Amino acid sequence: MTQQPFSRPGAIDLSGLGKPAPQAGAPGATPGRTPTGAGSSYSVQVDEQNFQGLLEQSMTAPVLLAFYSRTTMPESGQLADDLATVVAEHEGRYLLGLVDVDAVPQIAQAMQIPTIPLVVAVVDGRPMPLIQDVLPIAELRTALTQVGQQLTAQGITGRHQPRSTAAPVAEGEEEVVDPRYAPAQDALAAGDVDAAVAEYQKLVDANPADVEAAGGLAIAKVMQRTQGVDLAQARAAAAENPDDVDAQTLVADLDMLGGHVEDAFTRLVNLVARTADPDRSRARDHLLGLFAAVGNDDPRVLAGRRNLTSALF
């Protein structure tokens, strides 16, 4: 089955966006105030000259595009500044393109941006929605950590070199990939989920504080449990056997991979509420594993934990 990204707070559907064609001959100057992150190691101010090249960088590591306007929505400018700060903390996991829609409206028009603020993640040239709200910097940190965990689980572990100090990458060369995740990445590329789980487990055993490895392991285990599963048959079995722990946890895993995080949590909370030990303990432990896959600071996990406590007591 195809792995789908988890949904993000404030996300909208941009799956139909195409890759804009480069536009030559436009002026390169960008009027207006530049966000504090522009020109830092992992953030660049976007103009018509560098936009296409920025998208091409997403073939080796994820690129984020933050669309903002300090004129019409000053809060969106603050979001861009905060995002630049958080991206810098990830030391190359992301490259941030700051798009001032007042200075380069043609780029927003080409990507059919409906509103601001808007943050789009570009992976392998494909744009995906990430954020459409002004979030506190703490929530931005949580969101980017979770995205990094999922990307690692999918074998996407490349990193950008610092823009202010790195020499240009020569044609035909690739940017440095973190070697810690190479075995897991190779296993996923080969379709060997079991081997990927084993490799992530080694990383977690060696360094329990490795957040990306821990998140990768949790999500890889979900992938392991669902490989080869027929979605329609699994849902039918769960509907026919509402108290069957195996049937319900399998559909919860499928919901997770499909981006329906809250549906997965609700299914298992309800299962906990209507079962008794040992089934209740199995359902609870599975739900705790899904919490770990999403991240303990995620608002959906916090709500899920509250609901779980109510179901238990």
C-alpha positions as CSV (number, residue, x, y, z in Angstrom):
1,M,0.0,0.0,0.0
2,T,1.1,3.6,-0.5
3,Q,2.4,5.5,2.5
4,Q,0.5,8.8,3.0
5,P,1.6,11.7,5.1
6,F,0.0,12.4,8.4
7,S,-2.3,15.4,8.3
8,R,-1.0,18.6,9.9
9,P,-2.8,21.4,11.9
10,G,-4.3,23.9,9.6
11,A,-3.4,21.9,6.5
12,I,-5.3,22.3,3.2
13,D,-5.3,20.2,0.1
14,L,-2.7,21.4,-2.4
15,S,-2.2,18.0,-4.1
16,G,-3.1,19.4,-7.5
17,L,-0.4,22.1,-7.6
18,G,2.0,21.7,-10.4
19,K,5.7,22.6,-10.5
20,P,6.0,26.1,-11.8
21,A,8.1,26.8,-14.8
22,P,11.1,29.1,-14.3
23,Q,10.6,32.7,-15.5
24,A,13.6,34.5,-16.9
25,G,14.3,38.1,-17.1
26,A,12.5,39.3,-14.0
27,P,14.2,41.7,-11.7
28,G,16.1,40.1,-8.8
29,A,15.6,42.8,-6.2
30,T,13.2,42.0,-3.3
31,P,11.7,45.2,-1.8
32,G,10.4,45.5,1.7
33,R,11.6,44.1,5.0
34,T,13.6,40.9,4.9
35,P,12.7,38.3,7.6
36,T,15.4,37.7,10.2
37,G,15.9,34.2,8.9
38,A,16.6,35.3,5.3
39,G,20.2,34.8,4.4
40,S,20.9,32.5,7.4
41,S,22.4,29.1,6.9
42,Y,19.2,27.3,6.0
43,S,16.9,30.1,4.8
44,V,16.8,32.1,1.5
45,Q,14.6,34.9,0.3
46,V,12.8,33.7,-2.8
47,D,12.8,35.6,-6.1
48,E,12.2,34.5,-9.7
49,Q,15.8,33.8,-10.3
50,N,16.3,31.3,-7.5
51,F,12.8,29.8,-7.2
52,Q,13.2,26.9,-9.7
53,G,16.6,26.0,-8.3
54,L,15.1,26.0,-4.8
55,L,12.5,23.5,-5.9
56,E,15.2,21.3,-7.4
57,Q,17.0,21.2,-4.0
58,S,13.9,19.2,-2.8
59,M,15.2,16.2,-4.7
60,T,17.9,15.7,-2.1
61,A,16.3,17.0,1.1
62,P,13.0,18.7,2.0
63,V,12.3,22.3,1.1
64,L,9.7,24.4,2.9
65,L,8.1,27.4,1.3
66,A,6.6,30.1,3.6
67,F,4.2,32.5,1.9
68,Y,3.6,35.7,3.9
69,S,2.8,39.4,3.6
70,R,4.0,41.9,6.2
71,T,1.7,44.6,4.6
72,T,-1.6,42.8,4.6
73,M,-1.0,40.3,7.5
74,P,2.0,41.2,9.8
75,E,1.4,38.0,11.8
76,S,2.4,36.0,8.7
77,G,5.7,37.8,8.7
78,Q,6.3,36.8,12.3
79,L,5.5,33.2,11.4
80,A,8.1,33.4,8.6
81,D,10.7,34.7,11.1
82,D,9.8,32.0,13.7
83,L,10.0,29.3,11.0
84,A,13.4,30.5,9.9
85,T,14.6,30.1,13.6
86,V,13.2,26.6,13.9
87,V,14.6,25.5,10.5
88,A,18.0,26.7,11.6
89,E,17.7,24.5,14.7
90,H,17.3,21.4,12.5
91,E,20.7,22.0,11.0
92,G,20.0,21.1,7.4
93,R,17.0,18.8,7.7
94,Y,15.1,21.5,5.8
95,L,15.8,24.4,3.5
96,L,13.4,27.3,3.9
97,G,12.3,29.5,1.0
98,L,10.7,32.8,2.3
99,V,8.2,34.0,-0.3
100,D,7.0,37.7,0.2
101,V,3.8,37.6,-1.9
102,D,3.9,41.4,-2.1
103,A,7.4,41.4,-3.7
104,V,6.9,38.3,-5.9
105,P,3.2,37.9,-6.5
106,Q,3.8,36.0,-9.7
107,I,5.2,33.0,-7.7
108,A,2.1,32.9,-5.4
109,Q,-0.1,33.1,-8.6
110,A,1.9,30.3,-10.3
111,M,1.4,28.0,-7.3
112,Q,-2.3,29.1,-6.9
113,I,-1.8,30.1,-3.3
114,P,-5.3,30.7,-1.9
115,T,-4.4,32.5,1.3
116,I,-1.7,33.5,3.7
117,P,0.0,32.5,5.8
118,L,0.8,29.2,4.1
119,V,3.7,26.8,4.5
120,V,4.2,24.2,1.9
121,A,6.6,21.3,2.1
122,V,8.3,20.2,-1.1
123,V,9.7,16.7,-1.3
124,D,11.2,15.3,-4.5
125,G,9.6,18.2,-6.4
126,R,6.1,17.5,-5.0
127,P,4.4,20.2,-2.9
128,M,2.4,19.1,0.1
129,P,0.4,21.3,2.6
130,L,1.8,21.8,6.0
131,I,0.5,24.9,7.9
132,Q,-2.2,27.4,7.1
133,D,-2.4,29.1,10.5
134,V,-0.2,31.5,12.6
135,L,1.2,29.0,15.1
136,P,3.3,29.7,18.2
137,I,7.0,28.9,17.8
138,A,6.6,25.9,20.2
139,E,4.0,24.4,17.9
140,L,6.2,25.0,14.9
141,R,9.0,23.0,16.6
142,T,6.6,20.1,17.3
143,A,5.3,20.1,13.7
144,L,8.7,20.1,12.1
145,T,10.0,17.4,14.5
146,Q,7.1,15.2,13.5
147,V,7.5,15.8,9.8
148,G,11.2,14.9,10.2
149,Q,10.3,11.7,12.0
150,Q,7.9,10.6,9.2
151,L,10.3,11.5,6.4
152,T,13.0,9.4,8.1
153,A,10.6,6.5,8.4
154,Q,10.1,6.8,4.6
155,G,13.8,6.8,4.0
156,I,14.1,10.5,3.3
157,T,17.2,11.4,5.3
158,G,19.1,13.9,3.2
159,R,20.4,17.2,4.6
160,H,21.1,20.6,3.1
161,Q,24.5,22.2,3.5
162,P,24.6,25.6,5.2
163,R,23.8,28.2,2.5
164,S,26.2,30.8,3.9
165,T,29.3,28.6,4.2
166,A,28.9,25.6,1.9
167,A,30.6,25.5,-1.4
168,P,28.2,25.0,-4.3
169,V,27.4,21.4,-5.0
170,A,29.0,20.4,-8.3
171,E,26.8,19.0,-11.1
172,G,26.3,15.3,-10.7
173,E,27.1,15.3,-7.0
174,E,24.7,14.7,-4.2
175,E,24.3,16.6,-0.9
176,V,25.5,14.8,2.2
177,V,23.1,12.2,3.6
178,D,23.2,11.5,7.3
179,P,24.9,8.0,7.4
180,R,23.1,7.0,10.6
181,Y,19.9,6.4,8.6
182,A,21.4,4.9,5.5
183,P,20.8,1.2,6.3
184,A,17.1,1.9,7.2
185,Q,16.8,4.1,4.1
186,D,18.3,1.4,1.9
187,A,15.9,-1.2,3.4
188,L,12.9,0.9,2.8
189,A,14.0,1.7,-0.8
190,A,14.3,-2.1,-1.3
191,G,10.8,-2.6,0.1
192,D,12.2,-4.5,3.2
193,V,10.2,-3.0,6.0
194,D,11.3,-5.7,8.5
195,A,14.9,-4.8,7.9
196,A,14.1,-1.1,8.3
197,V,12.5,-1.8,11.7
198,A,15.5,-3.7,12.7
199,E,17.9,-0.8,11.7
200,Y,15.8,1.8,13.5
201,Q,15.7,-0.4,16.5
202,K,19.5,-0.5,16.5
203,L,19.7,3.3,16.4
204,V,17.2,3.7,19.3
205,D,19.0,1.1,21.4
206,A,22.3,2.9,20.8
207,N,20.8,6.4,21.5
208,P,17.3,6.6,23.0
209,A,17.4,10.4,22.7
210,D,17.6,10.2,18.9
211,V,14.1,11.7,18.2
212,E,14.2,11.0,14.4
213,A,15.2,7.4,14.9
214,A,12.5,6.8,17.6
215,G,9.8,8.4,15.4
216,G,11.1,6.4,12.4
217,L,10.9,3.2,14.4
218,A,7.3,3.8,15.6
219,I,6.1,4.6,12.1
220,A,8.0,1.8,10.5
221,K,6.4,-0.6,12.9
222,V,3.0,0.7,11.7
223,M,4.1,0.0,8.1
224,Q,5.3,-3.4,9.1
225,R,2.0,-4.4,10.7
226,T,0.0,-3.2,7.6
227,Q,2.1,-4.4,4.7
228,G,0.1,-6.5,2.3
229,V,-3.2,-5.7,4.1
230,D,-6.4,-5.2,2.0
231,L,-8.0,-2.0,3.3
232,A,-11.6,-3.0,2.4
233,Q,-11.3,-6.4,3.9
234,A,-9.7,-5.0,7.1
235,R,-12.5,-2.5,7.6
236,A,-15.2,-5.1,6.9
237,A,-13.7,-7.4,9.5
238,A,-13.5,-4.6,12.1
239,A,-17.2,-3.7,11.4
240,E,-18.3,-7.3,11.9
241,N,-16.2,-7.7,15.0
242,P,-16.2,-4.5,17.0
243,D,-14.6,-6.0,20.1
244,D,-11.9,-7.9,18.2
245,V,-8.6,-6.3,19.3
246,D,-6.6,-7.5,16.3
247,A,-9.2,-6.3,13.8
248,Q,-9.6,-2.9,15.5
249,T,-5.9,-2.2,16.0
250,L,-5.2,-3.1,12.3
251,V,-7.7,-0.6,11.1
252,A,-6.3,2.0,13.5
253,D,-2.9,1.4,11.9
254,L,-4.4,1.8,8.5
255,D,-6.0,5.1,9.6
256,M,-2.6,6.4,10.8
257,L,-1.0,5.7,7.4
258,G,-3.9,7.3,5.6
259,G,-3.5,10.5,7.7
260,H,-6.6,9.9,9.8
261,V,-4.8,10.3,13.1
262,E,-7.8,11.3,15.3
263,D,-9.9,8.5,13.8
264,A,-7.3,6.0,14.8
265,F,-7.1,7.4,18.3
266,T,-10.9,7.5,18.7
267,R,-11.3,3.9,17.5
268,L,-8.9,2.6,20.1
269,V,-10.2,4.8,22.9
270,N,-13.7,3.4,22.3
271,L,-12.3,-0.1,22.2
272,V,-10.6,0.5,25.6
273,A,-13.9,1.8,27.0
274,R,-15.9,-1.3,26.1
275,T,-13.5,-4.1,26.8
276,A,-11.9,-5.7,29.9
277,D,-8.5,-7.1,30.6
278,P,-6.5,-8.6,28.9
279,D,-8.1,-7.1,25.7
280,R,-8.3,-3.7,27.3
281,S,-4.6,-3.7,28.1
282,R,-3.7,-4.8,24.6
283,A,-5.8,-2.0,23.1
284,R,-4.3,0.6,25.5
285,D,-0.7,-0.5,24.8
286,H,-1.3,-0.3,21.0
287,L,-2.8,3.2,21.4
288,L,0.2,4.3,23.4
289,G,2.4,3.1,20.6
290,L,0.5,5.3,18.1
291,F,0.8,8.2,20.4
292,A,4.6,7.7,20.3
293,A,4.5,7.6,16.5
294,V,2.8,11.0,16.3
295,G,4.7,12.7,19.1
296,N,3.7,13.4,22.7
297,D,3.6,17.1,22.2
298,D,1.0,17.0,19.4
299,P,-2.4,18.5,20.4
300,R,-4.1,15.4,19.0
301,V,-2.0,13.2,21.3
302,L,-2.8,15.4,24.3
303,A,-6.5,15.1,23.5
304,G,-6.2,11.4,23.0
305,R,-4.5,10.9,26.3
306,R,-7.3,12.8,28.1
307,N,-9.9,10.6,26.3
308,L,-7.9,7.5,27.2
309,T,-7.8,8.5,30.9
310,S,-11.6,9.0,30.8
311,A,-12.1,5.6,29.2
312,L,-9.9,3.8,31.7
313,F,-11.4,5.5,34.8
